[in-house]
Amino acid sequence: MELKGKRVIILGERDGVPGPAIEACVRSAGAEPVLVQTQCFV
Amino acid sequence: MAEAHGTGDLVVILGCPSVESAEIYARTVTEGDPSWVGPLAGVALGLPVYHVLEPEVKRQFAPDVYEEQVSIMESVLETEAIIEAVRSVREAAAG
């Protein structure tokens, strides 16, 4: 699966990898984040 | 989101910290909410889903960005088990 050109739904988590961190990676791969969330269950 | 954009070129990437949460999220965006309590209960979106730690997506990221943003978590999470959980759901959904 090639990420480049894909639209990406990002479901991060505060205790794991947060959404903005994944977003930076996704953008570096040439994909477009269309939803970025960071879940927090505290 | 899937209704608005269509599912053709949509991909889901997770950042869950545990095997259990990764599996629940992955199942929710493929076969529908396994707990049957949310709006995606019974809704099989069939979206391709990956965890951000999976080599298949990781190799496509700029190495310096991944190193700065994600690599620290790779060393403290149950990376192999999380990857396997998400991969299993994805492959089952793909048939």
Backbone of each chain as nested JSON, in Angstrom:
{
  "chains": [
    {"id": "A", "residues": [
      {"number": 1, "name": "MET", "atoms": {"N": [0.842, -1.189, 0.0], "CA": [0.0, 0.0, 0.0], "C": [0.883, 1.247, 0.0]}},
      {"number": 2, "name": "GLU", "atoms": {"N": [0.697, 2.089, -1.003], "CA": [1.477, 3.323, -1.058], "C": [0.663, 4.478, -0.481]}},
      {"number": 3, "name": "LEU", "atoms": {"N": [1.254, 5.179, 0.462], "CA": [0.555, 6.285, 1.123], "C": [0.459, 7.53, 0.248]}},
      {"number": 4, "name": "LYS", "atoms": {"N": [1.423, 7.729, -0.602], "CA": [1.475, 8.954, -1.392], "C": [0.173, 9.15, -2.174]}},
      {"number": 5, "name": "GLY", "atoms": {"N": [-0.43, 10.337, -1.989], "CA": [-1.665, 10.646, -2.696], "C": [-2.921, 10.167, -1.989]}},
      {"number": 6, "name": "LYS", "atoms": {"N": [-2.756, 9.385, -0.932], "CA": [-3.926, 8.886, -0.186], "C": [-4.431, 9.954, 0.791]}},
      {"number": 7, "name": "ARG", "atoms": {"N": [-5.708, 9.857, 1.14], "CA": [-6.271, 10.677, 2.215], "C": [-6.302, 9.813, 3.468]}},
      {"number": 8, "name": "VAL", "atoms": {"N": [-5.866, 10.396, 4.568], "CA": [-5.608, 9.573, 5.744], "C": [-6.409, 10.063, 6.955]}},
      {"number": 9, "name": "ILE", "atoms": {"N": [-7.095, 9.133, 7.583], "CA": [-7.753, 9.368, 8.866], "C": [-6.769, 8.934, 9.953]}},
      {"number": 10, "name": "ILE", "atoms": {"N": [-6.419, 9.861, 10.831], "CA": [-5.41, 9.593, 11.853], "C": [-6.07, 9.541, 13.219]}},
      {"number": 11, "name": "LEU", "atoms": {"N": [-5.971, 8.382, 13.856], "CA": [-6.557, 8.192, 15.187], "C": [-5.426, 7.918, 16.168]}},
      {"number": 12, "name": "GLY", "atoms": {"N": [-4.861, 8.988, 16.696], "CA": [-3.773, 8.862, 17.653], "C": [-4.295, 8.714, 19.064]}},
      {"number": 13, "name": "GLU", "atoms": {"N": [-3.367, 8.527, 19.98], "CA": [-3.774, 8.391, 21.379], "C": [-2.709, 8.994, 22.285]}},
      {"number": 14, "name": "ARG", "atoms": {"N": [-3.147, 9.675, 23.321], "CA": [-2.21, 10.381, 24.183], "C": [-1.179, 9.443, 24.807]}},
      {"number": 15, "name": "ASP", "atoms": {"N": [-1.62, 8.248, 25.202], "CA": [-0.702, 7.305, 25.834], "C": [0.075, 6.469, 24.829]}},
      {"number": 16, "name": "GLY", "atoms": {"N": [-0.211, 6.662, 23.555], "CA": [0.523, 5.96, 22.508], "C": [1.235, 6.984, 21.646]}},
      {"number": 17, "name": "VAL", "atoms": {"N": [0.845, 7.039, 20.383], "CA": [1.407, 8.044, 19.48], "C": [0.317, 9.078, 19.198]}},
      {"number": 18, "name": "PRO", "atoms": {"N": [0.531, 10.341, 19.571], "CA": [-0.49, 11.38, 19.378], "C": [-0.735, 11.695, 17.903]}},
      {"number": 19, "name": "GLY", "atoms": {"N": [-1.937, 12.207, 17.628], "CA": [-2.317, 12.521, 16.263], "C": [-1.337, 13.425, 15.525]}},
      {"number": 20, "name": "PRO", "atoms": {"N": [-0.914, 14.547, 16.116], "CA": [0.0, 15.445, 15.389], "C": [1.331, 14.786, 15.01]}},
      {"number": 21, "name": "ALA", "atoms": {"N": [1.804, 13.852, 15.828], "CA": [3.05, 13.15, 15.495], "C": [2.848, 12.274, 14.256]}},
      {"number": 22, "name": "ILE", "atoms": {"N": [1.699, 11.587, 14.208], "CA": [1.391, 10.757, 13.036], "C": [1.174, 11.655, 11.825]}},
      {"number": 23, "name": "GLU", "atoms": {"N": [0.519, 12.794, 12.041], "CA": [0.259, 13.724, 10.942], "C": [1.562, 14.172, 10.274]}},
      {"number": 24, "name": "ALA", "atoms": {"N": [2.562, 14.5, 11.093], "CA": [3.844, 14.932, 10.529], "C": [4.444, 13.828, 9.663]}},
      {"number": 25, "name": "CYS", "atoms": {"N": [4.351, 12.592, 10.131], "CA": [4.885, 11.462, 9.364], "C": [4.112, 11.285, 8.061]}},
      {"number": 26, "name": "VAL", "atoms": {"N": [2.785, 11.36, 8.155], "CA": [1.93, 11.158, 6.984], "C": [2.214, 12.214, 5.915]}},
      {"number": 27, "name": "ARG", "atoms": {"N": [2.353, 13.458, 6.356], "CA": [2.669, 14.528, 5.393], "C": [4.023, 14.295, 4.736]}},
      {"number": 28, "name": "SER", "atoms": {"N": [4.969, 13.768, 5.504], "CA": [6.304, 13.527, 4.942], "C": [6.275, 12.426, 3.894]}},
      {"number": 29, "name": "ALA", "atoms": {"N": [5.222, 11.614, 3.924], "CA": [5.08, 10.53, 2.941], "C": [4.27, 10.979, 1.72]}},
      {"number": 30, "name": "GLY", "atoms": {"N": [3.831, 12.24, 1.716], "CA": [3.1, 12.75, 0.552], "C": [1.616, 12.432, 0.579]}},
      {"number": 31, "name": "ALA", "atoms": {"N": [1.092, 12.096, 1.752], "CA": [-0.338, 11.824, 1.88], "C": [-1.026, 13.019, 2.542]}},
      {"number": 32, "name": "GLU", "atoms": {"N": [-2.365, 13.023, 2.458], "CA": [-3.135, 14.165, 2.96], "C": [-3.961, 13.759, 4.182]}},
      {"number": 33, "name": "PRO", "atoms": {"N": [-3.632, 14.267, 5.355], "CA": [-4.471, 13.982, 6.526], "C": [-5.822, 14.684, 6.373]}},
      {"number": 34, "name": "VAL", "atoms": {"N": [-6.909, 13.961, 6.493], "CA": [-8.237, 14.577, 6.406], "C": [-8.93, 14.621, 7.765]}},
      {"number": 35, "name": "LEU", "atoms": {"N": [-8.418, 13.871, 8.715], "CA": [-8.942, 13.916, 10.089], "C": [-7.804, 13.523, 11.024]}},
      {"number": 36, "name": "VAL", "atoms": {"N": [-7.55, 14.364, 12.015], "CA": [-6.488, 14.079, 12.983], "C": [-7.078, 14.163, 14.383]}},
      {"number": 37, "name": "GLN", "atoms": {"N": [-7.057, 13.057, 15.095], "CA": [-7.577, 13.044, 16.459], "C": [-6.543, 12.438, 17.404]}},
      {"number": 38, "name": "THR", "atoms": {"N": [-6.608, 12.882, 18.638], "CA": [-5.808, 12.276, 19.697], "C": [-6.747, 11.908, 20.827]}},
      {"number": 39, "name": "GLN", "atoms": {"N": [-6.938, 10.622, 21.025], "CA": [-7.828, 10.155, 22.082], "C": [-7.123, 10.257, 23.431]}},
      {"number": 40, "name": "CYS", "atoms": {"N": [-7.903, 10.534, 24.456], "CA": [-7.36, 10.599, 25.81], "C": [-8.389, 9.983, 26.752]}},
      {"number": 41, "name": "PHE", "atoms": {"N": [-7.985, 8.99, 27.506], "CA": [-8.928, 8.275, 28.361], "C": [-8.657, 8.504, 29.838]}},
      {"number": 42, "name": "VAL", "atoms": {"N": [-7.906, 9.562, 30.141], "CA": [-7.614, 9.85, 31.548], "C": [-8.776, 10.599, 32.166]}}
    ]},
    {"id": "B", "residues": [
      {"number": 1, "name": "MET", "atoms": {"N": [-17.209, 10.85, 7.598], "CA": [-15.997, 11.075, 6.803], "C": [-15.983, 10.174, 5.568]}},
      {"number": 2, "name": "ALA", "atoms": {"N": [-16.252, 8.909, 5.797], "CA": [-16.267, 7.969, 4.679], "C": [-17.41, 8.291, 3.713]}},
      {"number": 3, "name": "GLU", "atoms": {"N": [-18.546, 8.73, 4.263], "CA": [-19.677, 9.098, 3.417], "C": [-19.352, 10.35, 2.609]}},
      {"number": 4, "name": "ALA", "atoms": {"N": [-18.665, 11.3, 3.231], "CA": [-18.36, 12.569, 2.57], "C": [-17.294, 12.419, 1.504]}},
      {"number": 5, "name": "HIS", "atoms": {"N": [-16.293, 11.607, 1.778], "CA": [-15.142, 11.51, 0.879], "C": [-15.145, 10.252, 0.021]}},
      {"number": 6, "name": "GLY", "atoms": {"N": [-16.006, 9.291, 0.345], "CA": [-15.897, 7.99, -0.299], "C": [-14.74, 7.24, 0.337]}},
      {"number": 7, "name": "THR", "atoms": {"N": [-14.681, 5.946, 0.117], "CA": [-13.646, 5.151, 0.783], "C": [-12.514, 4.765, -0.167]}},
      {"number": 8, "name": "GLY", "atoms": {"N": [-12.604, 5.196, -1.414], "CA": [-11.656, 4.731, -2.439], "C": [-10.198, 4.944, -2.111]}},
      {"number": 9, "name": "ASP", "atoms": {"N": [-9.813, 6.147, -1.672], "CA": [-8.4, 6.386, -1.382], "C": [-8.184, 6.778, 0.078]}},
      {"number": 10, "name": "LEU", "atoms": {"N": [-9.098, 6.32, 0.924], "CA": [-8.965, 6.593, 2.363], "C": [-8.17, 5.481, 3.047]}},
      {"number": 11, "name": "VAL", "atoms": {"N": [-7.316, 5.885, 3.953], "CA": [-6.545, 4.952, 4.769], "C": [-6.645, 5.423, 6.212]}},
      {"number": 12, "name": "VAL", "atoms": {"N": [-6.672, 4.485, 7.151], "CA": [-6.683, 4.838, 8.567], "C": [-5.342, 4.45, 9.18]}},
      {"number": 13, "name": "ILE", "atoms": {"N": [-4.752, 5.37, 9.934], "CA": [-3.512, 5.071, 10.65], "C": [-3.732, 5.311, 12.139]}},
      {"number": 14, "name": "LEU", "atoms": {"N": [-3.384, 4.306, 12.923], "CA": [-3.622, 4.327, 14.367], "C": [-2.349, 4.613, 15.149]}},
      {"number": 15, "name": "GLY", "atoms": {"N": [-2.557, 5.154, 16.364], "CA": [-1.434, 5.362, 17.266], "C": [-1.703, 4.76, 18.632]}},
      {"number": 16, "name": "CYS", "atoms": {"N": [-2.535, 3.732, 18.665], "CA": [-2.962, 3.124, 19.936], "C": [-1.773, 2.539, 20.708]}},
      {"number": 17, "name": "PRO", "atoms": {"N": [-1.839, 2.589, 22.05], "CA": [-0.709, 2.118, 22.854], "C": [-0.767, 0.651, 23.263]}},
      {"number": 18, "name": "SER", "atoms": {"N": [-1.885, -0.042, 22.982], "CA": [-1.99, -1.429, 23.448], "C": [-2.58, -2.322, 22.366]}},
      {"number": 19, "name": "VAL", "atoms": {"N": [-2.377, -3.607, 22.546], "CA": [-2.918, -4.593, 21.606], "C": [-4.44, -4.517, 21.567]}},
      {"number": 20, "name": "GLU", "atoms": {"N": [-5.042, -4.406, 22.756], "CA": [-6.497, -4.42, 22.841], "C": [-7.111, -3.212, 22.142]}},
      {"number": 21, "name": "SER", "atoms": {"N": [-6.58, -2.035, 22.43], "CA": [-7.156, -0.839, 21.814], "C": [-6.905, -0.821, 20.31]}},
      {"number": 22, "name": "ALA", "atoms": {"N": [-5.745, -1.286, 19.893], "CA": [-5.44, -1.321, 18.463], "C": [-6.427, -2.233, 17.731]}},
      {"number": 23, "name": "GLU", "atoms": {"N": [-6.73, -3.378, 18.336], "CA": [-7.653, -4.318, 17.696], "C": [-9.069, -3.739, 17.626]}},
      {"number": 24, "name": "ILE", "atoms": {"N": [-9.498, -3.092, 18.704], "CA": [-10.847, -2.515, 18.719], "C": [-10.981, -1.42, 17.658]}},
      {"number": 25, "name": "TYR", "atoms": {"N": [-9.992, -0.538, 17.597], "CA": [-10.028, 0.522, 16.587], "C": [-10.006, -0.071, 15.18]}},
      {"number": 26, "name": "ALA", "atoms": {"N": [-9.125, -1.024, 14.984], "CA": [-8.986, -1.615, 13.644], "C": [-10.285, -2.294, 13.217]}},
      {"number": 27, "name": "ARG", "atoms": {"N": [-10.904, -3.03, 14.145], "CA": [-12.162, -3.705, 13.801], "C": [-13.277, -2.7, 13.546]}},
      {"number": 28, "name": "THR", "atoms": {"N": [-13.267, -1.607, 14.302], "CA": [-14.324, -0.597, 14.15], "C": [-14.327, 0.021, 12.745]}},
      {"number": 29, "name": "VAL", "atoms": {"N": [-13.146, 0.248, 12.181], "CA": [-13.092, 0.886, 10.853], "C": [-13.083, -0.117, 9.699]}},
      {"number": 30, "name": "THR", "atoms": {"N": [-13.128, -1.395, 10.031], "CA": [-13.21, -2.406, 8.97], "C": [-14.573, -3.107, 8.975]}},
      {"number": 31, "name": "GLU", "atoms": {"N": [-14.84, -3.831, 10.062], "CA": [-16.076, -4.628, 10.099], "C": [-17.2, -3.977, 10.893]}},
      {"number": 32, "name": "GLY", "atoms": {"N": [-16.889, -2.872, 11.59], "CA": [-17.895, -2.21, 12.422], "C": [-17.564, -2.361, 13.897]}},
      {"number": 33, "name": "ASP", "atoms": {"N": [-18.134, -1.481, 14.709], "CA": [-17.845, -1.427, 16.135], "C": [-18.121, -2.77, 16.815]}},
      {"number": 34, "name": "PRO", "atoms": {"N": [-17.066, -3.437, 17.33], "CA": [-17.274, -4.754, 17.947], "C": [-18.053, -4.691, 19.261]}},
      {"number": 35, "name": "SER", "atoms": {"N": [-18.119, -3.511, 19.867], "CA": [-18.875, -3.394, 21.127], "C": [-20.354, -3.114, 20.866]}},
      {"number": 36, "name": "TRP", "atoms": {"N": [-20.689, -2.796, 19.634], "CA": [-22.076, -2.542, 19.238], "C": [-22.731, -1.414, 20.029]}},
      {"number": 37, "name": "VAL", "atoms": {"N": [-21.952, -0.432, 20.484], "CA": [-22.555, 0.682, 21.217], "C": [-22.419, 2.013, 20.473]}},
      {"number": 38, "name": "GLY", "atoms": {"N": [-21.489, 2.119, 19.542], "CA": [-21.26, 3.395, 18.867], "C": [-21.983, 3.475, 17.538]}},
      {"number": 39, "name": "PRO", "atoms": {"N": [-21.846, 4.614, 16.867], "CA": [-22.533, 4.818, 15.586], "C": [-22.032, 3.902, 14.465]}},
      {"number": 40, "name": "LEU", "atoms": {"N": [-20.888, 3.277, 14.638], "CA": [-20.38, 2.372, 13.596], "C": [-20.73, 0.907, 13.882]}},
      {"number": 41, "name": "ALA", "atoms": {"N": [-21.605, 0.669, 14.86], "CA": [-22.077, -0.697, 15.104], "C": [-22.769, -1.226, 13.847]}},
      {"number": 42, "name": "GLY", "atoms": {"N": [-22.282, -2.341, 13.347], "CA": [-22.898, -2.943, 12.173], "C": [-22.578, -2.247, 10.864]}},
      {"number": 43, "name": "VAL", "atoms": {"N": [-21.699, -1.233, 10.905], "CA": [-21.325, -0.509, 9.687], "C": [-19.927, -0.962, 9.261]}},
      {"number": 44, "name": "ALA", "atoms": {"N": [-19.854, -1.726, 8.206], "CA": [-18.572, -2.258, 7.748], "C": [-17.965, -1.309, 6.712]}},
      {"number": 45, "name": "LEU", "atoms": {"N": [-17.131, -0.394, 7.183], "CA": [-16.519, 0.58, 6.27], "C": [-15.468, -0.074, 5.377]}},
      {"number": 46, "name": "GLY", "atoms": {"N": [-14.84, -1.127, 5.863], "CA": [-13.849, -1.832, 5.061], "C": [-12.619, -1.002, 4.721]}},
      {"number": 47, "name": "LEU", "atoms": {"N": [-12.272, -0.068, 5.593], "CA": [-11.117, 0.796, 5.307], "C": [-9.801, 0.062, 5.59]}},
      {"number": 48, "name": "PRO", "atoms": {"N": [-8.792, 0.269, 4.744], "CA": [-7.477, -0.29, 5.067], "C": [-6.925, 0.408, 6.306]}},
      {"number": 49, "name": "VAL", "atoms": {"N": [-6.48, -0.365, 7.281], "CA": [-6.043, 0.214, 8.551], "C": [-4.638, -0.287, 8.901]}},
      {"number": 50, "name": "TYR", "atoms": {"N": [-3.809, 0.637, 9.333], "CA": [-2.427, 0.325, 9.705], "C": [-2.12, 1.002, 11.031]}},
      {"number": 51, "name": "HIS", "atoms": {"N": [-1.16, 0.443, 11.757], "CA": [-0.62, 1.15, 12.915], "C": [0.614, 1.909, 12.459]}},
      {"number": 52, "name": "VAL", "atoms": {"N": [0.843, 3.072, 13.057], "CA": [1.949, 3.923, 12.618], "C": [3.305, 3.229, 12.784]}},
      {"number": 53, "name": "LEU", "atoms": {"N": [3.367, 2.215, 13.638], "CA": [4.633, 1.507, 13.864], "C": [4.901, 0.416, 12.836]}},
      {"number": 54, "name": "GLU", "atoms": {"N": [3.927, 0.114, 11.97], "CA": [4.104, -0.985, 11.017], "C": [5.153, -0.643, 9.954]}},
      {"number": 55, "name": "PRO", "atoms": {"N": [6.053, -1.567, 9.68], "CA": [7.103, -1.308, 8.688], "C": [6.557, -0.87, 7.334]}},
      {"number": 56, "name": "GLU", "atoms": {"N": [5.388, -1.39, 6.951], "CA": [4.834, -1.074, 5.627], "C": [4.545, 0.418, 5.461]}},
      {"number": 57, "name": "VAL", "atoms": {"N": [4.144, 1.093, 6.532], "CA": [3.943, 2.546, 6.447], "C": [5.177, 3.306, 6.932]}},
      {"number": 58, "name": "LYS", "atoms": {"N": [5.824, 2.77, 7.926], "CA": [7.003, 3.44, 8.501], "C": [8.06, 3.733, 7.439]}},
      {"number": 59, "name": "ARG", "atoms": {"N": [8.282, 2.798, 6.532], "CA": [9.331, 2.978, 5.523], "C": [8.996, 4.109, 4.548]}},
      {"number": 60, "name": "GLN", "atoms": {"N": [7.746, 4.556, 4.532], "CA": [7.354, 5.629, 3.621], "C": [7.484, 7.019, 4.257]}},
      {"number": 61, "name": "PHE", "atoms": {"N": [7.722, 7.058, 5.56], "CA": [7.87, 8.336, 6.249], "C": [9.301, 8.843, 6.093]}},
      {"number": 62, "name": "ALA", "atoms": {"N": [9.461, 10.179, 6.139], "CA": [10.806, 10.742, 6.179], "C": [11.476, 10.249, 7.461]}},
      {"number": 63, "name": "PRO", "atoms": {"N": [12.639, 9.629, 7.358], "CA": [13.278, 9.027, 8.541], "C": [13.506, 10.009, 9.68]}},
      {"number": 64, "name": "ASP", "atoms": {"N": [13.874, 11.249, 9.366], "CA": [14.131, 12.206, 10.44], "C": [12.84, 12.596, 11.166]}},
      {"number": 65, "name": "VAL", "atoms": {"N": [11.743, 12.665, 10.423], "CA": [10.447, 12.997, 11.035], "C": [9.997, 11.855, 11.942]}},
      {"number": 66, "name": "TYR", "atoms": {"N": [10.11, 10.629, 11.457], "CA": [9.718, 9.464, 12.268], "C": [10.567, 9.395, 13.53]}},
      {"number": 67, "name": "GLU", "atoms": {"N": [11.845, 9.608, 13.369], "CA": [12.767, 9.55, 14.503], "C": [12.374, 10.576, 15.576]}},
      {"number": 68, "name": "GLU", "atoms": {"N": [12.045, 11.759, 15.123], "CA": [11.714, 12.835, 16.057], "C": [10.344, 12.64, 16.702]}},
      {"number": 69, "name": "GLN", "atoms": {"N": [9.378, 12.165, 15.928], "CA": [7.987, 12.155, 16.387], "C": [7.527, 10.837, 17.012]}},
      {"number": 70, "name": "VAL", "atoms": {"N": [8.058, 9.724, 16.537], "CA": [7.444, 8.432, 16.874], "C": [8.4, 7.422, 17.51]}},
      {"number": 71, "name": "SER", "atoms": {"N": [9.67, 7.456, 17.168], "CA": [10.549, 6.332, 17.491], "C": [10.649, 6.049, 18.982]}},
      {"number": 72, "name": "ILE", "atoms": {"N": [10.519, 7.072, 19.813], "CA": [10.609, 6.845, 21.258], "C": [9.506, 5.893, 21.72]}},
      {"number": 73, "name": "MET", "atoms": {"N": [8.307, 6.023, 21.115], "CA": [7.207, 5.152, 21.521], "C": [7.397, 3.727, 21.007]}},
      {"number": 74, "name": "GLU", "atoms": {"N": [8.09, 3.598, 19.894], "CA": [8.343, 2.267, 19.347], "C": [9.127, 1.419, 20.355]}},
      {"number": 75, "name": "SER", "atoms": {"N": [9.961, 2.089, 21.145], "CA": [10.811, 1.358, 22.077], "C": [10.105, 1.011, 23.388]}},
      {"number": 76, "name": "VAL", "atoms": {"N": [8.984, 1.658, 23.679], "CA": [8.327, 1.386, 24.962], "C": [7.0, 0.627, 24.82]}},
      {"number": 77, "name": "LEU", "atoms": {"N": [6.429, 0.595, 23.631], "CA": [5.165, -0.121, 23.442], "C": [5.412, -1.571, 23.042]}},
      {"number": 78, "name": "GLU", "atoms": {"N": [4.342, -2.373, 23.126], "CA": [4.422, -3.777, 22.675], "C": [4.327, -3.793, 21.144]}},
      {"number": 79, "name": "THR", "atoms": {"N": [5.358, -3.292, 20.513], "CA": [5.289, -3.01, 19.081], "C": [4.912, -4.236, 18.24]}},
      {"number": 80, "name": "GLU", "atoms": {"N": [5.602, -5.335, 18.441], "CA": [5.349, -6.512, 17.598], "C": [3.921, -7.025, 17.759]}},
      {"number": 81, "name": "ALA", "atoms": {"N": [3.442, -7.065, 18.998], "CA": [2.092, -7.577, 19.248], "C": [1.028, -6.631, 18.679]}},
      {"number": 82, "name": "ILE", "atoms": {"N": [1.262, -5.338, 18.811], "CA": [0.323, -4.356, 18.263], "C": [0.259, -4.478, 16.745]}},
      {"number": 83, "name": "ILE", "atoms": {"N": [1.423, -4.576, 16.13], "CA": [1.484, -4.707, 14.667], "C": [0.727, -5.953, 14.215]}},
      {"number": 84, "name": "GLU", "atoms": {"N": [0.941, -7.055, 14.914], "CA": [0.29, -8.311, 14.536], "C": [-1.23, -8.214, 14.684]}},
      {"number": 85, "name": "ALA", "atoms": {"N": [-1.681, -7.533, 15.744], "CA": [-3.126, -7.394, 15.971], "C": [-3.78, -6.62, 14.831]}},
      {"number": 86, "name": "VAL", "atoms": {"N": [-3.175, -5.511, 14.446], "CA": [-3.756, -4.684, 13.378], "C": [-3.666, -5.416, 12.033]}},
      {"number": 87, "name": "ARG", "atoms": {"N": [-2.544, -6.074, 11.81], "CA": [-2.378, -6.809, 10.549], "C": [-3.428, -7.92, 10.419]}},
      {"number": 88, "name": "SER", "atoms": {"N": [-3.685, -8.607, 11.512], "CA": [-4.661, -9.698, 11.477], "C": [-6.05, -9.186, 11.098]}},
      {"number": 89, "name": "VAL", "atoms": {"N": [-6.442, -8.072, 11.718], "CA": [-7.759, -7.503, 11.412], "C": [-7.815, -7.049, 9.956]}},
      {"number": 90, "name": "ARG", "atoms": {"N": [-6.769, -6.38, 9.512], "CA": [-6.738, -5.869, 8.135], "C": [-6.827, -7.009, 7.112]}},
      {"number": 91, "name": "GLU", "atoms": {"N": [-6.052, -8.042, 7.353], "CA": [-6.037, -9.146, 6.393], "C": [-7.349, -9.931, 6.42]}},
      {"number": 92, "name": "ALA", "atoms": {"N": [-7.943, -10.051, 7.596], "CA": [-9.234, -10.733, 7.685], "C": [-10.298, -9.941, 6.934]}},
      {"number": 93, "name": "ALA", "atoms": {"N": [-10.231, -8.614, 7.067], "CA": [-11.225, -7.765, 6.409], "C": [-11.058, -7.785, 4.893]}},
      {"number": 94, "name": "ALA", "atoms": {"N": [-9.804, -7.917, 4.455], "CA": [-9.527, -7.918, 3.015], "C": [-9.887, -9.272, 2.395]}},
      {"number": 95, "name": "GLY", "atoms": {"N": [-10.127, -10.245, 3.254], "CA": [-10.485, -11.574, 2.762], "C": [-9.251, -12.314, 2.338]}}
    ]}
  ]
}
